[in-house]
């Protein structure tokens, strides 16, 4: 199968590309390249066949021609970022994703794997443990966009277009394009660089957790599954045994990083809390079973930090935190307020005008 991955240079994409290639697929990629400054360790030795810098809002049918399937990872990622950039989140994550799906239908790409999120469940509400049939209660623009894309692409599904929606639990684990703005990775980074985890909250909210490599496995299994078993289906991605409170996650990290001190604060008013059932993916997606636990991920992160001798400057580097990196790109004039790359020639001309330099014509 020839597979196009949007967001192939990101946290999941850097792990997904070699996974698909190892399974015999040919892989191309599209990415905005917002986060290519972040490379935690060598591990990008399997480049895509055709990697291009593209914004999903400006894609054309020509950009997608020749592929059998598409895996869509390229959205603004995580709740804190969406709360700082709601308008851009809707423009990219909702309207941009629907535009991408429409182009896929136009060029005849039948399989469309959409990486959604368990954050759509939001709060416990009427059910303590959520299934794919549970009502959604998105609390942020990021989660709301996931529900909107699921709605709109489900309406598009037909004999020629087959979307599948993977509601991933909160990801963790090492990647060459690391993220330190997700809970386990963040706590592990603090444990390694400071020896202290100071939680401001009481750690009571629940989160389902899943290893980044298990997300990649779920994507690969979806691509390879019989069409009828995944057509317009929603799957929670993770394992039912891997639901934890934030406090329990911190305790796993503190146990893994020997000598780490852990302090617990008081509730900070975050009402996002959800536990999730993952029986459907375990029983209905051929070939899928989670291979890792939270403790495995914490241990792998520690081993990675040891191997690269990670220091505090690396942990704090802007490119490993989505919000920091986008703020940097805006402040340095590399992207505009709508998160479009600024033309370098135009920016250089503006800089010269601001400096009072007059060029002869």
Beta strands, then each sheet from edge to edge (+ up, - down):
strand 1: 2-6
strand 2: 26-31
strand 3: 51-53
strand 4: 69-72
strand 5: 111-117
strand 6: 129-130
strand 7: 162-168
strand 8: 170-172
strand 9: 196-198
strand 10: 206-211
strand 11: 234-237
strand 12: 243-245
strand 13: 261-263
strand 14: 275-276
sheet 1: 3+ 2+ 1+ 4+ 5+ 7+ 11+
sheet 2: 6+ 14+
sheet 3: 8+ 10+ 12-
sheet 4: 9+ 13+
end
